[in-house]
Amino acid sequence: MSDKIPGAEKKIVAGILGILLGGLGIHKFYLGYTKEGIIQIILSFFCVGGIIGLIEGIIYLTKSDEDFVKTYIEGKKGWF
């Protein structure tokens, strides 16, 4: 019996992408948020995209697997 939560495997990758490449919105594209990813790229021209990506990456990594899946995979919450 497996107690893995479907979608939880994306948490660590999305968190690391948010921290390292947050200004490019790569973590948004990885989670399937194309519109938000494009907005993140535009925000990077105003020096805000990287800060948002860093914050989101940290948020992703500090959430429990259950909360991450419920919020970002099932709930499709695009920002923070």
C-alpha positions in Angstrom: 0.0 0.0 0.0 1.3 3.4 -1.0 0.7 6.5 1.1 2.0 8.9 -1.4 -0.3 11.8 -2.3 -0.8 12.2 -6.1 0.8 15.5 -7.1 3.0 15.9 -4.1 6.1 14.9 -6.1 5.8 18.3 -7.8 6.3 20.2 -4.6 10.1 20.0 -4.3 10.8 20.6 -8.0 8.4 23.6 -8.1 9.9 25.0 -4.9 13.5 24.7 -6.2 12.5 26.2 -9.6 10.8 29.0 -7.8 13.9 29.8 -5.7 16.4 29.5 -8.5 14.5 30.5 -11.6 11.5 32.4 -10.1 12.0 35.5 -12.2 11.4 33.5 -15.4 8.2 31.9 -14.0 9.5 28.4 -14.7 7.8 27.1 -11.5 4.5 28.4 -12.8 4.9 26.7 -16.1 5.9 23.5 -14.3 2.7 23.5 -12.3 0.6 24.2 -15.5 -0.1 27.9 -14.9 0.8 29.3 -18.3 -0.9 32.7 -17.9 0.7 33.2 -14.5 4.1 32.2 -15.9 3.8 34.8 -18.7 2.9 37.4 -16.1 5.9 36.4 -14.0 8.2 36.9 -16.9 6.7 40.4 -17.5 7.2 41.2 -13.8 10.8 40.2 -14.0 11.4 43.2 -16.3 10.4 45.4 -13.3 12.6 43.5 -10.9 9.6 42.0 -9.0 9.4 38.6 -10.6 12.5 37.2 -8.9 11.3 38.3 -5.5 7.9 36.7 -6.0 9.5 33.5 -7.3 11.7 33.3 -4.2 8.8 33.8 -1.9 6.6 31.3 -3.7 9.5 28.7 -3.8 9.8 29.0 0.0 6.1 28.7 0.5 5.9 25.6 -1.7 8.7 23.9 0.3 7.3 24.8 3.7 3.8 23.5 3.0 2.9 19.9 3.9 2.4 17.6 0.9 -1.4 17.6 1.6 -1.6 21.4 1.7 0.5 21.8 -1.4 -1.7 19.4 -3.4 -4.9 20.8 -2.1 -3.9 24.4 -2.8 -1.8 24.3 -6.0 -2.7 21.0 -7.8 -6.4 20.6 -6.9 -7.3 24.2 -6.1 -5.3 25.7 -9.0 -4.2 28.7 -6.9 -1.9 30.6 -9.2 -0.3 33.1 -6.8 1.1 32.7 -3.3 
